[in-house]
Amino acid sequence: MKFSLAPSASMAGLLLALGYITPAVAQTFQRLGTCPQLGCIFPPTEAEFIAGGHFDIRLEVHAPVNGSEAYNNGVPDEKFKLTLDNGKGCSADVTSFFNIEDSPIEKWNFTYFEDLFARDAKTPTVVNVASKAYRNLTLYEPGQYQLKLSYYNTQQTLANWTVHEPAKKRCAKNVILFIGDGMPQSAITAARLIGHKQVNGKYKSTMQLDNMDHVGLQMTHSIDRLANVLSNTHQKKRECIDHAAHKLKPAKL
């Protein structure tokens, strides 16, 4: 009687489907989160604002020198243009829309590995960047806005923003906001169990947190990753993110 340790074709297909064996492919890495094309708009699509709030816009045009996305001999387009449309018949260049002067071109480059094979071979992809930043901008009218970044003559990147109307009656004054770190419901429950007496499953005392007038939960996440590293949800960084910024990659603002 003969035995074979090699799986049959049907068995190999089953094992592949179940994930017990994998084809010869490598995990790929993103060139830049929220920027699948060579043109980038920050804040990216799906950003939300309160009317009257202040924010910055950064535009980037990438020109990879090597790798699978190599383009234009590594020379980024410096004549890119951003237009905004408020969905109510007003569409204009960013400088006309906000009545501001144009910003100077900024240039830099960065490197990344396209996949695990490239990382093992120590062959990074070099990306040259042309960029502009517009500071301290404000959108006063609630509604849906579409931004269009045009570059390399025919290429475009779109972003859709939502601007919310603020509350008509502003009644909150002198608000003290506590931002808890590492405080999911499970941790709060564990604190009650450890710090407070209970009889037959009923607590005989409560925490100060339980007696606050308003308590809320917040979802923290990376802009391009569902599972976070600790540094990406660290309290000090989250405080900055909550008050001033849009979170990008893990461990970064």
VEXDREN-2710 file (C-alpha; in Angstrom, 1 decimal):
% VEXDREN-2710
k/r/px/py/pz
1/MET/0.0/0.0/0.0
2/LYS/1.3/3.4/-1.0
3/PHE/0.7/6.7/0.7
4/SER/1.2/10.2/-0.7
5/LEU/1.7/13.3/1.5
6/ALA/1.1/15.6/-1.5
7/PRO/-2.5/17.0/-1.6
8/SER/-4.6/16.4/-4.7
9/ALA/-5.6/19.3/-6.8
10/SER/-9.1/19.4/-5.3
11/MET/-7.7/19.1/-1.7
12/ALA/-5.1/21.9/-2.5
13/GLY/-8.0/24.1/-3.7
14/LEU/-9.9/23.4/-0.5
15/LEU/-6.9/24.1/1.7
16/LEU/-6.2/27.4/-0.2
17/ALA/-9.8/28.4/0.3
18/LEU/-9.6/27.7/4.0
19/GLY/-6.4/29.6/4.3
20/TYR/-4.2/26.7/5.3
21/ILE/-1.9/27.3/2.4
22/THR/-1.3/30.5/0.5
23/PRO/-0.3/31.4/-3.0
24/ALA/3.1/33.0/-3.6
25/VAL/2.0/36.6/-3.2
26/ALA/3.2/39.2/-0.7
27/GLN/1.3/41.5/1.5
28/THR/1.1/45.0/-0.2
29/PHE/1.5/48.3/1.6
30/GLN/-0.2/51.6/0.8
31/ARG/1.7/54.5/-0.6
32/LEU/-0.3/56.9/1.6
33/GLY/-3.5/56.3/3.5
34/THR/-6.6/57.9/1.9
35/CYS/-4.6/58.5/-1.3
36/PRO/-5.1/55.6/-3.7
37/GLN/-4.5/57.8/-6.7
38/LEU/-1.5/60.0/-7.4
39/GLY/-3.4/63.1/-6.3
40/CYS/-4.3/63.6/-2.6
41/ILE/-6.7/65.9/-0.9
42/PHE/-6.5/66.4/2.9
43/PRO/-8.9/66.4/4.7
44/PRO/-9.9/63.4/2.6
45/THR/-13.3/62.4/1.3
46/GLU/-16.0/61.7/3.9
47/ALA/-14.7/64.5/6.1
48/GLU/-17.3/66.3/8.2
49/PHE/-17.2/69.9/9.6
50/ILE/-19.3/72.2/11.7
51/ALA/-20.2/75.4/9.8
52/GLY/-17.9/78.2/10.9
53/GLY/-15.1/75.9/12.1
54/HIS/-11.5/76.4/11.0
55/PHE/-9.4/73.9/9.1
56/ASP/-6.5/73.6/6.7
57/ILE/-6.4/72.0/3.2
58/ARG/-3.3/70.2/1.9
59/LEU/-2.9/69.0/-1.7
60/GLU/-0.3/66.6/-2.9
61/VAL/0.7/65.2/-6.3
62/HIS/2.9/62.2/-6.2
63/ALA/5.4/61.0/-8.8
64/PRO/6.8/57.6/-8.0
65/VAL/10.3/57.2/-9.4
66/ASN/10.3/53.4/-9.4
67/GLY/8.0/50.5/-8.6
68/SER/4.7/49.5/-10.1
69/GLU/3.3/53.0/-10.0
70/ALA/6.3/54.8/-11.5
71/TYR/5.0/57.8/-13.4
72/ASN/6.2/60.8/-15.4
73/ASN/9.9/60.0/-14.8
74/GLY/9.5/60.9/-11.1
75/VAL/8.6/64.5/-11.8
76/PRO/5.4/65.6/-10.0
77/ASP/3.0/68.0/-11.7
78/GLU/3.3/71.5/-10.1
79/LYS/0.4/73.0/-12.1
80/PHE/-2.3/71.1/-10.3
81/LYS/-5.6/72.8/-9.6
82/LEU/-8.3/72.5/-6.9
83/THR/-11.9/73.5/-7.5
84/LEU/-14.8/73.4/-4.9
85/ASP/-18.5/73.1/-5.6
86/ASN/-21.0/73.8/-2.9
87/GLY/-23.8/72.0/-4.7
88/LYS/-25.8/75.3/-5.0
89/GLY/-24.4/76.6/-8.3
90/CYS/-21.1/78.0/-6.9
91/SER/-18.0/76.3/-8.3
92/ALA/-14.6/78.0/-8.2
93/ASP/-10.9/77.6/-7.8
94/VAL/-9.8/77.3/-4.2
95/THR/-8.3/80.8/-4.2
96/SER/-11.5/82.4/-5.5
97/PHE/-13.8/80.2/-3.4
98/PHE/-12.1/81.3/-0.2
99/ASN/-10.9/84.7/-1.5
100/ILE/-7.3/84.0/-0.6
101/GLU/-3.9/84.2/-2.3
102/ASP/-2.3/81.2/-3.8
103/SER/0.1/79.2/-1.7
104/PRO/3.7/78.4/-2.7
105/ILE/4.7/75.0/-4.0
106/GLU/6.4/72.7/-1.4
107/LYS/8.5/69.8/-2.5
108/TRP/9.8/66.7/-0.7
109/ASN/10.1/62.9/-1.2
110/PHE/9.5/59.8/0.8
111/THR/10.0/56.1/0.5
112/TYR/8.0/53.0/1.2
113/PHE/8.0/49.3/0.4
114/GLU/5.3/48.1/-2.0
115/ASP/5.2/44.7/-0.5
116/LEU/7.0/42.2/1.7
117/PHE/9.2/41.0/-1.2
118/ALA/10.5/44.6/-1.7
119/ARG/11.1/45.0/2.1
120/ASP/13.1/41.8/2.3
121/ALA/15.1/42.8/-0.8
122/LYS/15.6/46.3/0.7
123/THR/14.3/48.0/-2.5
124/PRO/12.1/50.9/-1.5
125/THR/10.0/52.9/-3.9
126/VAL/10.9/56.6/-4.0
127/VAL/8.0/59.1/-4.4
128/ASN/8.6/62.7/-5.2
129/VAL/5.9/65.1/-4.1
130/ALA/4.6/68.6/-5.1
131/SER/2.3/70.1/-2.6
132/LYS/0.4/73.2/-1.5
133/ALA/-1.2/74.1/1.9
134/TYR/-4.0/76.6/2.5
135/ARG/-4.4/77.5/6.2
136/ASN/-7.1/78.7/8.5
137/LEU/-10.1/78.3/6.1
138/THR/-13.8/78.3/7.0
139/LEU/-17.0/77.0/5.4
140/TYR/-20.0/79.0/6.6
141/GLU/-22.8/77.4/4.7
142/PRO/-24.0/73.9/5.7
143/GLY/-24.4/71.3/2.9
144/GLN/-22.5/68.9/0.7
145/TYR/-19.3/70.1/-0.9
146/GLN/-17.3/68.4/-3.7
147/LEU/-13.6/69.1/-4.3
148/LYS/-11.8/68.2/-7.5
149/LEU/-8.1/68.1/-7.8
150/SER/-6.9/68.1/-11.4
151/TYR/-3.3/67.1/-12.3
152/TYR/-1.2/65.5/-15.0
153/ASN/-3.6/67.0/-17.6
154/THR/-6.3/64.4/-17.5
155/GLN/-6.2/62.9/-14.0
156/GLN/-8.6/63.8/-11.2
157/THR/-9.1/63.1/-7.5
158/LEU/-12.5/63.8/-5.9
159/ALA/-13.4/64.4/-2.3
160/ASN/-16.9/64.8/-0.8
161/TRP/-17.3/66.9/2.4
162/THR/-20.3/67.4/4.7
163/VAL/-20.7/70.7/6.6
164/HIS/-23.2/70.4/9.4
165/GLU/-25.3/73.3/10.7
166/PRO/-24.4/74.1/14.3
167/ALA/-27.1/74.1/17.0
168/LYS/-29.4/77.1/16.8
169/LYS/-29.4/77.6/20.5
170/ARG/-26.0/77.6/22.1
171/CYS/-26.6/76.8/25.8
172/ALA/-23.4/75.1/26.9
173/LYS/-20.9/77.3/28.7
174/ASN/-17.7/76.6/30.7
175/VAL/-17.7/73.0/29.7
176/ILE/-15.1/70.7/31.3
177/LEU/-14.4/67.8/29.0
178/PHE/-12.8/64.6/30.4
179/ILE/-11.3/62.4/27.8
180/GLY/-10.7/59.0/29.3
181/ASP/-7.9/56.7/28.1
182/GLY/-8.4/53.0/28.0
183/MET/-11.9/53.2/29.3
184/PRO/-14.2/50.8/27.4
185/GLN/-17.3/49.5/29.1
186/SER/-15.4/46.4/30.1
187/ALA/-12.7/48.5/32.0
188/ILE/-15.4/50.6/33.7
189/THR/-17.3/47.5/34.8
190/ALA/-14.0/46.0/36.1
191/ALA/-13.4/49.2/38.1
192/ARG/-16.9/48.8/39.7
193/LEU/-16.3/45.2/40.6
194/ILE/-12.9/45.9/42.2
195/GLY/-13.8/49.2/43.9
196/HIS/-17.4/48.9/45.0
197/LYS/-19.3/46.5/47.2
198/GLN/-22.1/44.4/45.7
199/VAL/-24.7/42.1/47.0
200/ASN/-26.4/39.6/44.8
201/GLY/-25.2/41.4/41.7
202/LYS/-26.3/44.9/42.8
203/TYR/-23.8/47.6/43.5
204/LYS/-24.1/49.3/46.9
205/SER/-22.2/52.4/45.8
206/THR/-21.4/54.1/42.5
207/MET/-18.4/55.8/40.9
208/GLN/-18.2/59.5/40.2
209/LEU/-18.4/58.7/36.5
210/ASP/-21.8/57.2/37.1
211/ASN/-23.1/60.4/38.7
212/MET/-22.0/62.8/35.9
213/ASP/-24.8/64.5/34.0
214/HIS/-23.6/63.4/30.6
215/VAL/-21.4/60.5/29.6
216/GLY/-20.6/59.5/26.1
217/LEU/-18.6/56.9/24.2
218/GLN/-16.3/57.6/21.3
219/MET/-15.0/55.4/18.6
220/THR/-11.3/55.9/17.9
221/HIS/-9.7/54.5/14.8
222/SER/-7.1/55.0/12.1
223/ILE/-8.2/56.6/8.9
224/ASP/-6.9/53.7/7.0
225/ARG/-6.9/50.8/9.5
226/LEU/-9.6/49.2/11.6
227/ALA/-7.2/47.5/14.1
228/ASN/-5.2/50.1/16.0
229/VAL/-1.8/50.0/17.7
230/LEU/-1.7/51.5/21.2
231/SER/0.1/54.7/20.2
232/ASN/-2.6/55.5/17.7
233/THR/-5.2/55.8/20.4
234/HIS/-3.0/57.2/23.1
235/GLN/-4.7/59.9/25.2
236/LYS/-2.5/62.8/24.4
237/LYS/-2.7/62.2/20.7
238/ARG/-6.4/61.6/20.8
239/GLU/-6.9/64.9/22.6
240/CYS/-5.1/66.6/19.7
241/ILE/-7.1/64.7/17.2
242/ASP/-10.5/65.4/18.8
243/HIS/-9.8/69.2/18.9
244/ALA/-7.7/70.0/15.9
245/ALA/-6.9/67.3/13.4
246/HIS/-7.8/64.4/11.2
247/LYS/-6.1/61.2/12.1
248/LEU/-4.1/59.5/9.3
249/LYS/-1.9/56.5/9.7
250/PRO/-1.3/54.6/13.0
251/ALA/0.9/56.5/15.4
252/LYS/0.6/59.7/13.2
253/LEU/-1.5/62.8/12.9
END
